[in-house]
């Protein structure tokens, strides 16, 4: 059922928006104006975070200063195939530039090759940079490439490496989040890490459904803000 601008629905909308990583400017052609607009939308709607490529973190940190919205750095993005030391250096510089959260891409090829020691070490390298600075680390799986047994192995690597979240997709590769994936990841996480749904969250209703299935955070782009405005909601 579509949301309406009723007190009950607005309460649900606020919950989704407060857990939403607003990725409107996480696109290859992002410009300074697009980044500033994404930050303005996030401030108006009280989204949880604004993820951007590393070069934009200083600007996002400035735009979000004085709010509780996190400048969110992507690391090893979007392929995950970057050398571990490069991921660590991206994290180090991003934190210096003001990042408060990191979404890193798992090395999908190493995971599928069952080189779990490499996968865990790759994640831990970023965690060891981030956690002393009180920066959250989410690890992106790209579920479109994975069988359920691969997802299970990935969760164990993420937990062992000390990261905070498992996340479904970058949104740049095949596949997207499904309710099955969120339910499965929530079960596999078993309270040890949190779950983020990314890819396929195009409406507020999607966000509610994914959170009901177990997602602690969701990712969304402009269609979410456009839906809010179409409902006559310009700030929350």
N, C-alpha and C positions, 0 to 999 in steps of 0.2 A: 504494500500500500504506500502511495506517495505521501510524503510529509506535507502537512499543512501548518500554517502559522498559528498554532494553538499553543497554550502554555505547556501542555504535555509534550508536544512535538519539539518545541523550542528547547526544552530541557534535554531531550535526546540529542538534538543537534549540537547543543553546547558540549555535551560529553564527547561526541565524535570530534568536533573541532578542536577541543583541548588535547586530543590524542593524535592530531593529524600533522604529519610532516609534509609541508606544502612545497611540492617540487616543481612549481610552475617555471622556475628559472634553471632547473637542472636539465637543460637541453643543449645540444651542440652549438646552436646559434644564439645562445644567451648574450644579450647586450647589457650595458650598464643600466639602461632604462628598464629593461625587463627585470633585472635583479632588484632595482629600487621598487618597482611595482609589486613584485612578489613580497617584499618586506612590508610594504604598505598594506597589502591584503592581509598578511599574517598579523600585523598589529591590530587591524580593524576586527578581524574575526577571532583573535586570540588562539591562533594555531599553535602547535607545540614547537615546531622547528621550521627552519628554512634551509633545505639542503642545496648546496651549490658546488661547482668545481672549485679546486683549490685557489685559483687566482682571484675569486670573488669573496673569499672569506673576510679579508679586511673590511670590505665595503659592507657586507652583511653584519659583521660585528658592530660597525659604527651605526648602521641603520636600526639595529635592534637593542642598542645600548639603553639600559634603564628598564627593559622589559624582562619577562621570564621566558621569552621565546629563544630557543637555542640556535645559534649559528651552527649549521651542520655540515661537516666536511665529508666528501666522498674520497675514498682511498682505493687505489688499484682499480679505478672505475673507467669503463664498465666491464672490462674483460676478466679481471682478476689475475691475469698472467704476469703482472709486474713482478720483478724480483723482490724478495722479502725486504731487502735493505732499502729499496726505493719506497715501499709502502711505509716503512718506519720513518724515513726522512719526510715523506708527505705528511705523516701524522705529526712529527715534530714541528715542522714549519707551520702547519695549519693551526696547531695549538698556540704557537707564538703569535699567530695572526688573529686569534680570538675564537677559534672553534671550541664549542662546548660538547659536541657529540661527533662521533665518527661512524660512518657507514662504510665498511670495507667489503670488498668482494673476495669471496673465497677463491682459491685456485681450483677451478672446476676440473681442469685436466688432471691435476694431481689427485683430487678426490676420486675421480672415476678410475684412475690408475691404482687406486687403493693404497696410495702412499700417505697414509694417515699421519705418520710422524712428521712429514713435511707440512701437511695441512695444519696440524696443531702448532708447529713451530712458527709458521707463517702468521697465524693469528696471534700467537702469544707475543711476537715481536711488536705488534701494534698495541696490544693490551698493556705491555710493559712500559710503553711510552705514554699511553693515555691515562691509565689509572692513577699514577702519581699526581697528575694534574686534575684529577677529579672529572675526567672526561669519559662519557659512556661510549662503549663500542658495540655496534651492531654488525653482524656478519651476514652477508648476502649469499644465498645459495644458488640462485638461478634454477628453480625447481623444474623448469621446462626441460632441462637436460637430464634430470635425475629420476631414478626409480625410488620407491619408498625405502628400500634398504640403504640406498645412498644417502637419503635424507637422515636416516637414523644414524649412520656412521658420521655424518657431518655434525649432527647435534652433539654427539659424544666428543668430537674434536673441539667444538666451540666451548662446551662446558669445561673440558680439561684445560683449555687455554685460558680460561678465566674471563671470557667475554660476557656481555650482559644480555644480548638479544640474538635470536636467529631471525633472519628476514628472508622473505620468499624470492624476490626478483629485483633486478635493477630497473626493469621497464625498457631496456635497450636490446633484449634478446628474446628468443622465442619462449613462449609460455607466459603465464600470469598466475597470480594467486588464485587459489580455489578454496572453497570452504573445506573440502577434504584436506588440503594441505595444512590449513590453519588448525583444524582439529587434530590432525596427525602430529604436527609440530608441538602443539600444546601438550599432547599426551607424552611425546618423547622428551620434552623439556622437563616435565614433572616438577615444575616449580623451581627448577635450578636456574633457568634463564627465562627471559620474556620473549614474546613473539610479535613480529611486525608483519603486517600484510601490505605488500607492495605489488603493483601491477593488477589491473582489473578493478580498482576502487575508483569508479567514475561518478558515483552519486553518493549523497548522504545516506541513502538506504543501503548501498553497498557497505559503507563504513559500519553501520549498525549491525548488519549481518555478520561481517567479519569479526567484529568485537564480540558479538554473541557466541561465535564459534571459538573464541579464545584469544583473539588478537589484543595485545596491550596497546599497540600503536598501529596506525594505518598511514598510507601515503596517498596523496591526491594532488591533482593539478588544477588548472583553471576551471574545468567543468564544475568543481565543487563550489568555488566562489561564484560562478555564474548562476548556479542553482540557488544559492542563498540570495543573491540580488534579485533573481526572478521572483522569489518569495517576498520581496520587500525587506529583506534583512541586509543592512549595510554595515552593521557592527554588532558585536556580541560582548 
